[in-house]
Amino acid sequence: MVGGSWGYAEFLASITKLNDPEHHNMLDWYGDDVDSAFFDHTRVNYRLYGMKV
């Protein structure tokens, strides 16, 4: 799983570098249709709504 901003940065680095040891594992886990520019604010707000911080 990808956790936090550092984990997401590592994930993006891994899927863009063919020689990265985790490249194929990450694409198998997530799929090969990654759009790093896409952000679904409605979904994020829905998931954050019930959290207590």
N, C-alpha and C positions, 0 to 999 in steps of 0.2 A: 504494500500500500504506500501511497504517497502522503506524507504528512508535513504540514507547514510549508512556509515559503521556500526553505532550503531544500526540502524533499521534492517540491515541485520543480525547482531549478535543476536538481540532479536528474529528475525524471526527463525533463526536456533535453538536457545535455545527452543523456543516455540514448534517447530515441533518435537524435539527429546524427549521432556518430556511429557509423556502421561497425567500427572496430571496438566499440565499447562492449565489455563482457556482458553487460546487462541488456544490451540493445534488443535482442530477440525475446528475452524474458519479459521485458516491459511491453513490447508490442503484442506478445501473446496474451498478456494480462489485460491490457487496455484496449487493444485493437489498433489498426493502422490508420485510423481516420482522426488523428489528433489535430486540433486547431487551437494553437496556443493563444490566439487573439480573441477567441470566443469566451465571453463571460456572461452567464445567465444570472443576472442580478435578482430576478424574481425567484428563482429556485434557491439561491443563497439566502435571500431574506426569509423565505418560507422555512428553511432549515434552521436559521438562527432565531426565529421568532420565539420558540419555546425554551431556548437556553437561558439558564440563569448564570450570570457572571459575577 
